[in-house]
Amino acid sequence: MTKQRLFDEDALVIGLGRFGAAAALEMDRLGYRIHAIEQRHAVAERFSRRLMRVLSLDSTNPDELQQAKPATFRVAVVGIGSSIEGSLLTAGNLVDAGVPSIWAKAVSAEHARLLERIGVHHVVFPEAESGSRVAHLVNDKMQGYIEFEDGYAIVKMSPPQEMIGFTLAQADIRKRYGVTVVGVKAPGEDFTHAVPETKVGPHHVLIVSGPSKLIEQLAGRP
């Protein structure tokens, strides 16, 4: 069966550790044609059956990296975290190649600063971001948490007791807490868009959006 492509283009992923592999496989699922680079031969061989193309070479060496033709890609992801030097040299080679959108994993604030200084367009802290999500989930009130740079969040959560048995219009959560219920899900059913007449039961799961601090206040209710 031909894969339905949401993003019909080639992309380069360098480093198939946990972060790089997860990015490569998810991008592949979304339809990107993934060209990966992994210096460890055994790891490269393992992913060669799952990705379009996997090269085993040293991405810190610009001559070797040219085998992957980095200038032909619009998007490149640097997943190297075990060696800051390797990460910086690889990212610098991509910058020199003129890749328009470079994403790179950083393991520290100083690492991120250096990546940005050499011209990386997007720096991510996967461990820190994952830790932040876990911190919001450990109280069992939230079942999913995504926070954006401006302090805005989207959360999947159980309804507080004060909402149960009332419609969204009656509960008036937006006025009382400054957040919006955008979706509701009952067991065995798909999520549906929330409307004022939606009546909330104890079995429902809510999708709530708004400022993260205000969502935390709602989630903190019994």
C-alpha positions as CSV (number, residue, x, y, z in Angstrom):
1,M,0.0,0.0,0.0
2,T,1.4,3.4,-1.0
3,K,2.0,5.7,2.0
4,Q,-0.3,8.8,2.2
5,R,2.1,11.7,2.4
6,L,1.2,14.7,4.5
7,F,4.6,16.2,3.8
8,D,5.8,15.2,0.4
9,E,9.5,16.1,0.5
10,D,12.9,14.7,1.4
11,A,14.5,15.5,4.8
12,L,17.9,14.9,6.3
13,V,18.3,13.5,9.9
14,I,21.8,13.2,11.3
15,G,22.3,11.0,14.4
16,L,20.0,8.1,15.1
17,G,20.1,8.0,18.9
18,R,16.9,8.2,20.9
19,F,16.0,11.7,19.8
20,G,17.1,11.5,16.2
21,A,15.6,8.0,15.7
22,A,12.2,9.2,17.1
23,A,12.3,12.2,14.9
24,A,13.2,10.2,11.8
25,L,10.6,7.6,12.3
26,E,7.8,10.0,13.1
27,M,8.7,12.2,10.1
28,D,8.7,9.1,7.9
29,R,5.2,8.3,9.2
30,L,4.1,11.7,8.2
31,G,5.3,11.2,4.7
32,Y,8.8,12.7,4.6
33,R,11.4,10.7,2.6
34,I,14.1,10.4,5.3
35,H,17.8,10.4,4.4
36,A,19.6,9.6,7.6
37,I,23.3,9.7,8.6
38,E,24.6,7.6,11.5
39,Q,28.3,7.0,12.1
40,R,27.8,3.7,14.0
41,H,27.6,1.0,11.3
42,A,25.4,-1.4,13.4
43,V,22.8,1.3,14.1
44,A,22.8,2.5,10.5
45,E,22.2,-1.0,9.3
46,R,19.3,-1.5,11.7
47,F,17.5,1.6,10.4
48,S,18.3,1.0,6.8
49,R,15.2,-1.2,6.5
50,R,12.9,1.4,8.0
51,L,14.0,4.6,6.4
52,M,14.4,5.5,2.7
53,R,18.2,5.9,2.9
54,V,20.8,5.6,5.7
55,L,24.4,6.5,5.2
56,S,27.2,5.5,7.7
57,L,29.6,8.4,7.6
58,D,31.2,11.1,9.7
59,S,29.0,14.2,9.4
60,T,31.6,16.4,11.1
61,N,33.8,16.0,8.0
62,P,32.5,18.3,5.3
63,D,33.9,16.1,2.5
64,E,32.1,13.0,3.8
65,L,28.9,14.9,4.5
66,Q,28.8,15.9,0.8
67,Q,28.0,12.3,0.0
68,A,24.5,13.1,1.3
69,K,24.2,16.2,-0.8
70,P,23.0,18.4,2.2
71,A,22.4,21.4,0.0
72,T,19.5,19.6,-1.7
73,F,17.4,19.4,1.5
74,R,15.1,22.1,2.8
75,V,15.0,20.6,6.3
76,A,17.7,18.9,8.4
77,V,17.6,17.6,11.9
78,V,20.8,17.2,14.0
79,G,20.1,14.6,16.7
80,I,23.7,14.3,18.0
81,G,23.8,14.8,21.8
82,S,26.6,12.5,22.9
83,S,29.3,14.9,21.5
84,I,28.8,18.6,21.7
85,E,31.8,19.1,19.3
86,G,30.2,16.7,16.9
87,S,26.9,18.5,17.1
88,L,28.5,21.9,16.5
89,L,30.7,20.7,13.6
90,T,27.8,18.9,11.9
91,A,25.5,21.9,12.3
92,G,28.2,24.2,11.0
93,N,28.6,22.1,7.9
94,L,24.8,22.3,7.3
95,V,24.9,26.0,7.7
96,D,27.8,26.2,5.2
97,A,25.8,24.1,2.8
98,G,23.0,26.6,2.9
99,V,20.2,24.3,4.4
100,P,17.2,26.7,4.9
101,S,15.8,25.1,8.0
102,I,18.1,23.4,10.5
103,W,16.8,21.9,13.7
104,A,19.3,20.7,16.4
105,K,19.1,19.0,19.8
106,A,20.9,20.9,22.6
107,V,22.0,19.3,25.9
108,S,22.7,22.6,27.8
109,A,22.1,26.3,27.6
110,E,25.7,26.8,26.5
111,H,25.3,24.2,23.7
112,A,22.2,26.0,22.6
113,R,23.9,29.4,22.5
114,L,26.7,28.0,20.4
115,L,24.3,26.3,18.0
116,E,22.3,29.6,17.6
117,R,25.5,31.6,17.1
118,I,26.7,29.4,14.2
119,G,23.3,29.8,12.5
120,V,21.0,26.9,13.5
121,H,17.5,28.1,13.0
122,H,15.7,26.0,15.7
123,V,17.2,24.6,18.9
124,V,15.3,22.1,21.0
125,F,15.8,20.7,24.5
126,P,14.0,17.3,24.4
127,E,15.0,16.2,27.9
128,A,14.0,19.5,29.5
129,E,10.7,19.7,27.5
130,S,9.9,16.1,28.4
131,G,10.6,16.8,32.1
132,S,8.3,19.8,32.0
133,R,5.5,17.7,30.6
134,V,6.1,15.0,33.2
135,A,5.9,17.6,36.0
136,H,2.4,18.5,34.8
137,L,1.2,14.9,34.5
138,V,2.4,13.3,37.7
139,N,-0.6,14.6,39.7
140,D,-3.0,12.5,37.5
141,K,-5.2,15.5,36.8
142,M,-3.8,16.0,33.3
143,Q,-3.4,13.2,30.8
144,G,-1.6,15.2,28.2
145,Y,0.2,18.6,28.2
146,I,1.7,20.7,25.4
147,E,3.1,24.2,26.3
148,F,4.1,26.8,23.7
149,E,6.8,29.5,24.0
150,D,4.3,32.3,24.9
151,G,3.0,30.4,28.0
152,Y,-0.1,29.1,26.1
153,A,-0.9,25.4,26.6
154,I,-3.3,22.7,25.3
155,V,-4.1,20.0,27.9
156,K,-6.1,16.8,28.0
157,M,-7.6,16.4,31.4
158,S,-10.4,15.0,33.5
159,P,-13.2,17.5,34.4
160,P,-13.1,19.0,37.9
161,Q,-16.1,18.1,40.1
162,E,-17.7,21.5,39.7
163,M,-18.2,20.9,36.0
164,I,-19.8,17.5,36.2
165,G,-23.5,17.4,35.5
166,F,-23.5,20.9,33.9
167,T,-23.3,22.1,30.4
168,L,-20.3,24.2,29.4
169,A,-22.5,27.3,29.3
170,Q,-23.7,26.6,32.8
171,A,-20.2,25.9,34.1
172,D,-18.9,29.1,32.5
173,I,-15.3,27.9,32.7
174,R,-14.1,30.6,30.3
175,K,-15.3,33.4,32.4
176,R,-14.4,31.9,35.8
177,Y,-10.9,30.5,34.8
178,G,-9.9,32.3,31.6
179,V,-9.6,29.0,29.6
180,T,-11.6,27.4,26.8
181,V,-12.9,23.8,26.5
182,V,-12.4,23.0,22.9
183,G,-13.1,19.3,22.8
184,V,-14.8,16.6,24.7
185,K,-14.4,12.8,24.5
186,A,-16.5,10.0,26.0
187,P,-15.1,6.4,26.4
188,G,-15.3,4.6,23.1
189,E,-16.1,7.7,21.1
190,D,-14.0,10.2,19.1
191,F,-13.3,13.7,20.3
192,T,-16.0,16.2,19.3
193,H,-15.9,20.0,19.3
194,A,-17.3,21.5,22.4
195,V,-20.4,23.6,22.2
196,P,-22.2,25.5,24.9
197,E,-24.8,22.8,25.2
198,T,-22.3,20.0,25.8
199,K,-23.0,18.4,29.1
200,V,-20.0,17.2,31.1
201,G,-20.1,13.8,32.8
202,P,-17.6,12.2,35.1
203,H,-16.5,9.8,32.3
204,H,-15.5,12.6,29.9
205,V,-12.0,13.7,28.9
206,L,-11.7,17.4,28.1
207,I,-9.3,19.3,25.7
208,V,-8.7,22.7,27.3
209,S,-6.6,25.6,25.9
210,G,-5.4,28.8,27.4
211,P,-2.6,30.4,29.4
212,S,-0.7,27.6,31.2
213,K,-1.0,29.1,34.6
214,L,-4.8,29.4,34.3
215,I,-5.1,25.8,33.1
216,E,-3.1,24.7,36.1
217,Q,-5.5,26.5,38.4
218,L,-8.4,24.6,36.8
219,A,-6.6,21.3,36.9
220,G,-5.9,21.9,40.6
221,R,-9.6,21.9,41.4
222,P,-11.0,18.8,43.1
